[in-house]
Amino acid sequence: MIIEAVIIAASGAVNRFRGSGLVEGFGKGGAAIMFGGLALWLFWPNWPWAVAAGICYLFWAIWGWGRWFDLERLPEDWNRTDGDISTFDMIINTLGLGNDYLALFIRHAWGMVPAGLLLGWFCGPAWLQVIPAFAVAAVGCYEIGWRITDKRPIEVAEVLVGLVWGILLVSVFHLCEV
């Protein structure tokens, strides 16, 4: 159980590190490698699961969500230096019907599609529930971050979402035949 606790805590740190932008050039790919390394530690010698975990984390991380993580607490143009909006952001904005909670849910659900499909295929169809469950948890993490502090809510949320990733990793290890 100690290794599982370390994996969960380290996942929180990795996700915060990913979101911090502290190391120029490290970014999302480096965080995915670190997350895959945590998975390798847990799943050894079944390394393909560790690689899959890193790839799923990377797919989740590459899509933006800076337009919605404030959950309607900041002005719409906050932190925007240009008027450009990506096609992805426009699609999520449209599907989210102007609601940051719904948009953030859709964005996180989209990011979890590869993980959900992989788990659904190899671990059983019930694992498809990972997609909406993770999205709900992620939105909840951002809400908790905002309720705990208005000075550093995103940092709190990034750690919490990383903990959710770690819990998912440990759950797959214990509940799925890997």
Secondary structure, DSSP 8 states (H G I E B T S, - for coil): -HHHHHHHHHHHHHHHHHHH--STTTHHHHHHHHHHHHHHHHHTT-HHHHHHHHHHHHHHHHS--TTTTTTT-S-TTTT-SSS---HHHHHHHHHTTT-HHHHHHHHHHHHTHHHHHHHHHHH-GGGGGHHHHHHHHHHHHHHHHHHH-SSSHHHHHHHHHHHHHHHHHHHHHHHS--
